[in-house]
Amino acid sequence: MSELSKRTITAAIMIIATFLALFTLSAQAFGIASLVVFSIGIFELCRLNHLNNPLTALMIAIFTGLGCLSIFSSIGELIVPPIFVIAATFWLLFLLLLASKVSIQFVSPSLSTTLSGLFIIYIAWLALTFLHSTIGPGKLLYLMGLIWIADSGAYFTGKRFGQHKLAPSISPGKSMEGLAGALAFALIYLLIAIWLKLFPITILAGLTLVFISVVGDLTESQLKRQAGIKDSGNILPGHGGILDRIDSLLAVLPCYAAWLTLIH
């Protein structure tokens, strides 16, 4: 089976699984199910940072403990607004650094990077559950669809036309043409979604989220490059690991949640 066939089949299964989780599970059940998925991401993060098994277990325990505390108590409601704004500021800063051609070499495998990554993943998961319960599963699916469409646009356009490297020191496979494809696909998606009144976002905000998704992707790519591996895992044939699929969402989810918090 070709790599494209594996990628297509896996993508179809992931979309169906996501759709079922969004629309059939209660808020608490969705929180628990997504917590399990993001916990695999924590495991892969520890692998990228070469942490041994006891430290990996500790990181996963901390993450699941924070998650369960958020699901079954009011802690999530108390910290949600400020933590999303802080996270959005962090990712926007990274975007500015990238646009300014400033190196992000300080993102390197270490225990401190893992701890930072743990809280980045936790905040993204918190944003996911927050958005699921506030804007509803339909609009959340449209948000995730924006990133998936942009990612697909970048992949196919980059494969066909990619010549000018976007960030060769971080991810040699990504190109300026791929970024242009991501923006073009996202723009078409946004125009259709806004025309049908399916997605409460402006064109500018939507395209900004696409740029932010690229920063999330490149941040994980930097870690993989430092660790000397191609994919964060092999749980998803044709796609790699969980982190390879949610790296963009790690940046986008809290930024969108912050945007909603600030405009209301």
Helices and strands as residue ranges (DSSP letters): H 3-24, H 27-48, H 53-72, H 75-99, H 111-134, H 136-161, E 165-167, E 171-175, H 176-195, H 203-227, H 242-263
